[in-house]
Amino acid sequence: QVQLVESGGGLVQAGGSLRLSCAASERTFSTYAMGWFRQAPGKEREFVAAITRGGDSTRYSVAVNGRFTISRDNAKNTAYLQMNSLKPDDTAVYYCAAADAVVEVLRMSPRYWGQGTQVTVSS
């Protein structure tokens, strides 16, 4: 069982930046593809970004491509989501997730989920 703990959320003005972190409990962190998802009030959870085990390949949703960057540090068992040029539409609870492969992230069926961290972007 992998435990994932997100941090770094908060309130930011439009145009600002935040960096989310996702700390994993397992030394096997490097064997998992990682992903970030978000869920806004009244909306379904949606895919945001994914990264392969080694960090050599990434994928993004159209909504965040060019503004958000996913990365990972396998030595620290941590994944990150750098969010720049934030918009009010980015307001949501952000979740990290671990999967056996990136395709599971893209299919929104990862094996493990974090509890989420709130991001609020004011206009």
C-alpha positions in Angstrom: 0.0 0.0 0.0 1.5 3.3 -1.1 0.5 6.4 0.8 0.6 9.7 -1.0 0.5 13.1 0.7 0.0 16.3 -1.2 1.1 19.7 0.0 1.7 23.2 -1.4 -1.9 24.2 -2.1 -3.3 27.6 -1.1 -4.8 30.8 -2.3 -3.1 32.7 -5.1 -4.0 35.6 -7.4 -4.6 35.0 -11.1 -1.3 35.0 -12.9 0.6 33.7 -9.9 2.3 30.4 -9.4 2.2 27.5 -7.0 4.2 24.3 -6.7 2.5 21.2 -5.4 4.4 18.3 -3.9 3.4 14.7 -3.5 5.4 12.6 -1.0 5.2 8.8 -1.3 5.7 6.5 1.6 7.4 3.7 -0.3 10.9 3.2 -1.5 9.4 1.6 -4.5 8.2 5.1 -5.7 10.5 4.9 -8.7 8.6 1.9 -10.0 5.3 3.9 -10.4 4.2 6.3 -13.0 2.7 9.4 -11.3 -0.1 11.6 -12.2 -1.9 14.7 -11.1 -5.7 15.2 -11.3 -8.1 17.9 -10.2 -11.7 18.2 -9.3 -13.5 21.5 -9.2 -16.8 22.1 -7.3 -19.7 20.5 -9.1 -17.4 18.9 -11.8 -16.0 15.5 -12.4 -12.3 14.7 -11.6 -10.1 15.4 -14.6 -6.6 14.4 -15.7 -4.0 17.2 -15.4 -0.5 15.6 -16.0 1.4 12.4 -16.0 5.1 11.4 -15.8 6.8 8.0 -16.4 8.8 6.1 -13.8 12.1 7.6 -14.9 10.7 11.0 -15.6 11.8 10.9 -19.2 8.3 11.4 -20.6 5.4 13.6 -19.6 1.8 14.3 -20.8 -0.5 17.2 -20.1 -4.2 18.0 -20.6 -4.9 20.7 -23.1 -6.1 23.0 -20.4 -2.8 23.2 -18.6 -0.3 22.4 -21.4 2.4 25.1 -21.5 1.6 26.4 -18.0 2.1 23.4 -15.7 5.1 21.2 -15.4 5.2 17.8 -13.8 8.4 16.4 -12.5 9.7 13.9 -10.0 12.7 13.2 -7.7 13.0 9.5 -7.2 15.7 9.9 -4.6 13.2 11.9 -2.5 10.2 9.8 -3.3 8.4 12.9 -4.4 6.5 14.2 -7.4 5.8 17.8 -8.2 3.5 20.0 -10.1 4.7 23.5 -10.9 1.8 25.7 -11.9 2.4 29.0 -13.5 0.1 31.6 -15.0 -2.7 30.4 -12.9 -6.3 31.2 -13.8 -9.5 31.2 -11.7 -10.6 28.1 -13.8 -7.7 26.2 -12.2 -9.4 26.4 -8.8 -9.9 22.8 -7.6 -8.8 20.1 -5.3 -5.6 18.6 -6.8 -4.8 14.9 -6.3 -1.7 13.0 -7.0 -1.8 9.4 -7.9 0.5 6.4 -8.5 0.0 3.8 -11.2 1.9 0.8 -12.7 2.0 2.6 -16.0 1.3 6.0 -17.5 -1.6 4.5 -19.6 -3.4 3.9 -16.3 -3.0 7.5 -15.4 -4.3 8.6 -18.7 -7.3 6.2 -18.3 -7.9 7.8 -14.9 -7.4 4.4 -13.2 -4.3 4.7 -11.1 -3.7 2.3 -8.2 -3.2 4.8 -5.4 -4.6 8.2 -4.7 -3.6 11.0 -2.3 -6.1 12.9 -0.2 -5.9 16.1 -2.2 -4.8 19.7 -1.6 -7.0 22.8 -2.3 -5.8 25.3 -4.9 -7.8 28.5 -5.1 -7.1 31.2 -7.7 -8.7 34.6 -7.2 -9.4 37.0 -10.0 
